[in-house]
Amino acid sequence: MIEARAMSKRYGDRLAVDSISFEVARGEVVGFLGPNGAGKTTTMRMLTGFLPPTDGTAVIDGHDMLTDPLRARRSLGYLPESPPLYPEMDVEGYLRFVASIKGVPRGERRSAVERTLERCGLVDVRRRVIGALSKGYRQRVGLGQAIVHDPPVLILDEPTVGLDPVQIREIRTLISNLARPAAGGTQHTVILSTHILSEVEAICQRVILIHRGRKRVDAPIADLVREGGGLESVFARETARDESEPEAATV
Amino acid sequence: MRHVGTIASRELRSLFVSPVAYAVLTLFVLLAGFFFLSSLLQFEEYVLRMQQFQYFDQLKELNLNDHVIAPFFGVMSVVLLFMVPGITMGLFASEKTNHTDELLLTSPLTMWDIVLGKYLAAAAFVSLLVALLALYPAILLLYGDPEVAKTLAGLLGLWLVGLAYAAIGGFASSITRNQIIAFAFSFVLLLVLWMLSFLADLGAAGGAIGAATGFSDFLRWLSTAEHFESFVKGLIDTADLAYFAVLVGTSLLLTKFAVESVRWR
């Protein structure tokens, strides 16, 4: 469903992402890990087509982001690092706008918005202006815009950042449900980035760890726990391995 | 380009919940009233003076179109120079500060959906301003008989000037994330474009530019003032219409490149 083919991103002299390749199968939830500045956000932006890769390409649901961008983007829901919100709009109006530009047919927009309001716990604030909402609610509206068109592929950049523990649990449950829906629902494929290792253990089946723009680990969590001594030690080992390397790929 | 309307209507709704739209509308109508009244009072004074001195020939020459409406439209075209950048400064710049550019650019929208949608919203607002402006000469119809066709030609000129300003202002907004910079940049661009004909006139008087009359003609052709004035005189020339079409088209094209360039940096 999601495929990165030797994607690289170069900013001037600095190689932010160095030829990353991976595949994510339908229904999988993959945790995207790495220290700050490892290239996670850049990689996600390339997957969503926001940033074009310097080399390589991303394929979403069988559509190449470079040659067939409109169809690739239609299959995609994306929550960027900062939720993309219009502070002056109300929650419902905003979700209706997003549903429309994501290509939800006119007749289905109302039900799509209703379903999203319920899924994200936004029913009580549907008429509130987004700018007046708390950070937690704004994050939920951000998640709402990613799922309102029920896309098969979800790319979430730190979906639980800034939330309180109760909200974090709700969002995690929501993401898990998206990957394993009740009969008849769309089965979503999810990539999410996070700093919280326990979050990865709670909802992901697989981990991709990048460091200094390179892929270091790509393995099922079960394997890492069994052989690597748990996520935390794998993370520490992989990101500490070559502190002495030249600065070329750092941020 | 199925989503032009969606983008445009969202933009308009956001504009009308922001204080900017109301500030611009209020200031514009107040200024229009002030300038309309002052050209009217000046006209009255002319009439009185010419009656006093019994200059009956000149008195016959006086008319509402040339002595009230034309100067009024002239001043208002300068007022638009200040007002339109206020409307357009947020068009693209605010998307960057809201991070909504990431939403728009990862949605199945074409670049023209975004650029044209936003332009249409700004153009609709400009049309509202010019429509409000039409009320003032309409008052004259109650008390006098200005030439309606000539007045309408002038209004058409103002409308085209406003539409061109909106396109240029949108471009200024697309190259920065700071609304103040967008405002200042578009204001300077518009002012220079307006003033080019003055520069050409200075040259024609014998300056360095006057030596090359071709260049001076070119400057005059580029200037918005030059094309606007022929509308106020009641002339609707396809060359002038084409000028505004080229100006709008070029600005929209540049805007599209600027929005795209964010991706390719």
Chai-1 contact restraints between the chains, C-beta under 6 A:
chainA,res_idxA,chainB,res_idxB,connection_type,confidence,min_distance_angstrom,max_distance_angstrom,comment,restraint_id
A,T48,B,T106,contact,1.0,0.0,6.0,A-B,restraint_1
A,G49,B,T106,contact,1.0,0.0,6.0,A-B,restraint_2
A,F50,B,E102,contact,1.0,0.0,6.0,A-B,restraint_3
A,F50,B,L105,contact,1.0,0.0,6.0,A-B,restraint_4
A,F50,B,T106,contact,1.0,0.0,6.0,A-B,restraint_5
A,P52,B,R263,contact,1.0,0.0,6.0,A-B,restraint_6
A,L70,B,P108,contact,1.0,0.0,6.0,A-B,restraint_7
A,R73,B,T106,contact,1.0,0.0,6.0,A-B,restraint_8
A,R73,B,P108,contact,1.0,0.0,6.0,A-B,restraint_9
A,R74,B,P108,contact,1.0,0.0,6.0,A-B,restraint_10
A,Y78,B,T106,contact,1.0,0.0,6.0,A-B,restraint_11
A,P80,B,E102,contact,1.0,0.0,6.0,A-B,restraint_12
A,S82,B,H99,contact,1.0,0.0,6.0,A-B,restraint_13
A,P84,B,H99,contact,1.0,0.0,6.0,A-B,restraint_14
A,P84,B,T100,contact,1.0,0.0,6.0,A-B,restraint_15
A,P84,B,E102,contact,1.0,0.0,6.0,A-B,restraint_16
A,P84,B,L103,contact,1.0,0.0,6.0,A-B,restraint_17
A,E88,B,S14,contact,1.0,0.0,6.0,A-B,restraint_18
A,E88,B,V17,contact,1.0,0.0,6.0,A-B,restraint_19
A,F97,B,R10,contact,1.0,0.0,6.0,A-B,restraint_20
A,S100,B,T6,contact,1.0,0.0,6.0,A-B,restraint_21
A,I101,B,H3,contact,1.0,0.0,6.0,A-B,restraint_22
A,I101,B,T6,contact,1.0,0.0,6.0,A-B,restraint_23
A,I101,B,S107,contact,1.0,0.0,6.0,A-B,restraint_24
A,I101,B,L109,contact,1.0,0.0,6.0,A-B,restraint_25
A,K102,B,S107,contact,1.0,0.0,6.0,A-B,restraint_26
A,G103,B,P108,contact,1.0,0.0,6.0,A-B,restraint_27
